[in-house]
Amino acid sequence: MHTATAYAAPSATEPLRRTHIERRDVGPSDVLIEIKYAGICHSDIHTVRGDWGPQNYPLAPGHEIAGIVTEVGCAVTKHAVGDRVGVGCMVNSCRECVNCRGGDEQYCREGNIATYGSVDRDGTITQGGYSTHVVVDEDFVLRVPVSIDLAAAAPLLCAGITTYSPLEHWGAGPGKKVAIVGMGGLGHMAVQIAHALGADVTVLSQTLSKKDDGLRLGADHYYATSDPATFLDLADTFDLIVNTVSAQIDISSYLKLLTLDGSLVNVGAPPEPLPVNVFSLILGRRSFAGSAIGGIRETQEMLDFCAEHGIAPETELIAADQINDAYERVLASDVRYRFVIDTATLV
């Protein structure tokens, strides 16, 4: 077993603190990664605080992981010692169901093994990237292109793929009008990706406080949703709306912004239900859908796409002892746009 230093939540109500966790021995198909950087995702906060259900504690979160390979198993062929790699939101799946065989391991019918808080193949609870090392099956380790800074690569493993996947799946591209709801950690990635795909991009944010950022990152238009005129002026406008907000919004009002056959896709995951007036769907043959992350193949495609187009998250690098403060700042929307932990500060 490998002992790693980590920051973990002792319970749903206590601050995260420094501790030690055990990583399994490197098996034949495993890769040992020295973690250099770990992004902070809103999902980390929801999970450790029990918003999405009870957890096993202590729990080290973190599913935006970037680091260097330091050891490989005897059967590993995809990675070598010294490689720059990343790990996202899952570390295994059944590999056998129709979804896994189709490259959609995120929708594994047996349930994929999440990077933290899941029962691993050896019966232990997975622990995430707020730590110095992790052992992962080679098939769930991604190559980080050399043109992407490792600190910037970390948030791509969740925020990047969470927005890239629906934009690709629902056909964002030239001739399409795409709206991004929210200009946060996910939203600022969605703007860049939709722009690079060739879509006409609009940001729908509560205020205009981040308008300059949105336009700089590739948005063509920017509207405040706190202004009732926005919903009148933009009715029947968009082919695709991607909602990145992890809080309650009036979904029916946003559905009315879709053109005929348009789709609104939720990637934000608020703990409360989002009620929908069915007439906002019926009266425009509109669709309300959801999307998780992407499969391993698509996640690698996203990394390569970002490298090709010079896309990167805007980050604030923090030390491990700033994690709890960072959580409060995320909840207060006081970050532009993603916190990344320098894991060298764990030791």
Sequence and secondary structure as in RCSB ss.txt:
>XXXX:A:sequence
MHTATAYAAPSATEPLRRTHIERRDVGPSDVLIEIKYAGICHSDIHTVRGDWGPQNYPLAPGHEIAGIVTEVGCA
VTKHAVGDRVGVGCMVNSCRECVNCRGGDEQYCREGNIATYGSVDRDGTITQGGYSTHVVVDEDFVLRVPVSIDL
AAAAPLLCAGITTYSPLEHWGAGPGKKVAIVGMGGLGHMAVQIAHALGADVTVLSQTLSKKDDGLRLGADHYYAT
SDPATFLDLADTFDLIVNTVSAQIDISSYLKLLTLDGSLVNVGAPPEPLPVNVFSLILGRRSFAGSAIGGIRETQ
EMLDFCAEHGIAPETELIAADQINDAYERVLASDVRYRFVIDTATLV
>XXXX:A:secstr
 EEEEEEEBSSSSS  EEEEEEE    TTEEEEEEEEEE  HHHHHHHTTTTS   SSB     EEEEEEEE TT
  S  TT EEEE SEEE  S SHHHHTT GGG TT  EESSSSB TTSSB   SSBSEEEEEGGG EE  TTS H
HHHHHIIIIIHHHHHHHHHTT  TT EEEEE  STTHHHHHHHHHHHT EEEEEESSSTTHHHHHHHT SEEEET
TSTHHHHHTTT EEEEEE  SS   HHHHHTTEEEEEEEEE    SS     THHHHTTT EEEE     HHHHH
HHHHHHHHHT    EEEE GGGHHHHHHHHHTT  SSEEEEEGGGG 
